Amino acid sequence: MSAISMILVVIVAFLAGMEGILDEFEFHQPLVACTLIGLVTGHLIPCVMLGGSLQMIALGWANIGAAVAPDAALASVASAIIFVQSGAATKNMGTATAIAIPLAVAGLFLTMIVRTISVAIIHVMDKEAEKGNLRAIDTWQIIAICLQGLRIALPAIALLIIPAKEVQGFLNAMPDWLTQGMTIGGGMVVAVGYAMVINMIATREVWPFFAIGFVLAAITQLTLIAIGTLGLAFTLIYLELESKANNGGGNGGNGGSGDPLGDILNDY
């Protein structure tokens, strides 16, 4: 990997770390982070495939109250770097996917350290607020969010320092039973993500489109533009069906969409 590619990878890792907290441009999402790393390292297609697999796992990760979800940013960046260092071989994709899970848990420890430091920064900002020093408040705010970026950038630098031959040798030295086991385990976790998606879209209006999607997946001649056009058309059809369902089919009734939680959220 060239020096320019390494610098770009560190920049992507830094942005992913900040986005894990800001959650504005979604750089920390596996599909985005892995794709960007693949783009700057010249392994775009394999990294997009890796990001897609990790994205299905990350669908089940959410912060609930004080319970913080596994760190998707570190899992995405670190697994993508390991995958690229191994030569971006398809046979190593399952291993890279499985490695992402313990990396995500390790990211919780790193974010705990940064959040502890952020508590001290907040106290400093409170004192500056009493003085009416808005410039200092902004400065400390930028410092705090940069620490979140370094939380991912520093491990990325550590992984980049390791020679590619060492990574390839380590993965090749793994026995077949361990590699296959990690591949199967990673695939099972991805299946959980698919199950969550199905659970979220299990309504009368969406099930037909879900079946149509499986049929269209078998047609390999469709281009991305064709698939996007079909997606847009199905979206418009769904919105029309939902509108009629909420209006009781145009009879002035109070018909629902078949999803009580969705109806409550729509009313809210």
Phi, psi and omega in degrees: 000131183286165181295322179296318179297321179297317180297317179294323177296318178296321178296317177298318179297320179297316179294321179296321178296318178292321182290338176298339178254316181290319179054049183245313182253000173063029176294338183277348179294139184305319182296325180281310184297313180295322179296317180295320178294320176296325180293317184278345180255356179084018177234056189296304187297312178299323181287328174296319178295319177296315180298323178296319178295316180292327181297323178295328176288317184290347178300331181270005181261121180209144175282125179236106181063232180275354179277116182267135180288160174305151187282101180292329183296309180294321179298317182293308186293311184294315180294324178294319179296315178298320180296316179292318179296333179278359181101004180056038178282142182300327182293339180267000183294318179297321178294317179296323178294317180291324180295332183298330184293307176296330176295323178295322177292321177297328178297333177297322178295319180293318180291332176295319179295314182294320179293327176295318176296325181295332177298316177296322179295323179297321178296321177295319179295325177298319179294321178292328178293324177296330178276349183075023182269088183290328180296320179293324179297315179298320181297314180292329176295318179294320178299317182296319182285331176292328176298323177295324176293318178294335178301330178257327184293320182294314174299327178296318178297319179298320179289326180290332180293328181293127180300147181299325180297324179295316180296315179298319179295321179295315180292323179289333180282347180291134180296157183297323182295326179286317179297314179294322178296318178293324177295315179295317179297318178296322178294325179293322178293322177297324179298328177297321178297318177299319180297322178293321178297315179298320180296324181286331185256012184283073175232164182299325184285332189263332183306317179301320179292327178297317178293319179298324179299320178295322180293316182292334180296337180278350181266101186280348183281348181290133177273171178297324178295319179295317179295319177297321178295317177297319178299317178296317179296317179295325178297316179296320178296317181297317180298323178293317179296319180295321179297317179291324179294318180291334180265012179071030179073022179084007181258012178078011181277187181244041181299148180254179182270359185089357179239096184303318180296319178297321178297319180296316181294321178295319178295324180293000000 
